[in-house]
Amino acid sequence: MTDTQASSAEVRNNRAKSRFELEVEGSVAIADYVARDGVLVFTHTLTPPHLRGRGIAARLIKGALDQVRAEGLKVIPQCWYVADYIDAHPEFADLLARR
C-alpha cells in the first residue's frame, strides 16, 4: 500500500498521550491536542524529517479530523499545519469550534 492509498483507519488516537499518531516505516508522525469540553485544541504536528514531503502529515490530519467528526467533537487549530489543512479542505470547516 502506498502513502496515498493508506486509509485513515491507520491513524490512531493515543488518548493517554493526547495525540493522534500515524506509524510509517517504523517512525511515528504525531498531532498533539488538548481536550476541553468536546473540543480538541490541536497544538502541534510533527512528521519525522526522513518522512517529510510524502503527504504523511496530510494523511495524519485527515484521519484525525475524520475521527473527530465520528465522535461528534469540534476542533480549534492552534497548530498552523492543521489550520492550513482545514483551509485547503473546506469539507472539514464545520468541525471548527466557535470561539
N, C-alpha and C positions, 0 to 999 in steps of 0.2 A: 504494500500500500504506500503510495507516495504521500508527501506532505499535503498536497492539495486534495487527495482522496480521503484522508483520515476524517473520521466522524467526530462530532462534538462530544460524543459519549466518552471519548478518551480523556476529556477534561474532568478532573475530579475536584470536588470541594473539600479541602482539608480543613474542616471546621476547627480542629484542635490548634492549627497554626493560623487560622483566619486568612486563608489564601486559596485561590484556585491554582491547580497545577496541571501541567502537560509534560509528560515524560517523552523525550525524543532522544534516541541513541544513547541512553544511559544518563542523560542530563535532564534537568527539570527547569522549565520556564514557569514563572510564577506571577500571579496578580494578587497582591496583598489587599485586604479590605478590613474595615472596621464595621461591625454590625450594630445598628442602632434602630430600634423600634420599626422593624420591617423595611429598613433601608440599609443597603451595603454601600459604604463610602470607599471607593477604590482609591488607594493611596499611592500605589507603586506597581509597576510592571517591569519584570526583568527577564530577558532572554539571554542565556549564556552566549558569550561572544562568538564561539565557533558555530552557533546555530542561527545567527542573525542573517537577515536578507533572504529568508526562505518562507516567510509568511507564517512563522510559528506563533508569533505574538498575536497576529490576527486570528488564528485558529483558537488560541487560548481565550481571547476576549469574546469571540463569538460563542464558544462553548460555555463560558461563564455567564454571558448575557442570556443564552437560551435557558440555562438553569435558573437564573434569577426570575425570568418570565414564568417558568414552570412552577416556581414556588410562590408566585404572586408578590414578589418583592419589588422594590424600586432601587434606583442607584443614584449616587452623587459621584461624578467622575472628577476627583481631585487630581488624579494622575493624568498628565497631558495625553498619554497614548490612548487611554480609554475615552477621553473626551474627543480626541480626533477620530477614533474609530466610530463612535456614535454619530459624529457629524457626517462622516462618509457613508454611514449606513442608517439612513433615516427610519428604517423599519424598527430600529431599537429606541427611537426618540420617546416613545410612550413609556419607557421604563424610567425616564428621568424624574426624580423626586422634585416636588415643588419646594423651593427654599423659602 
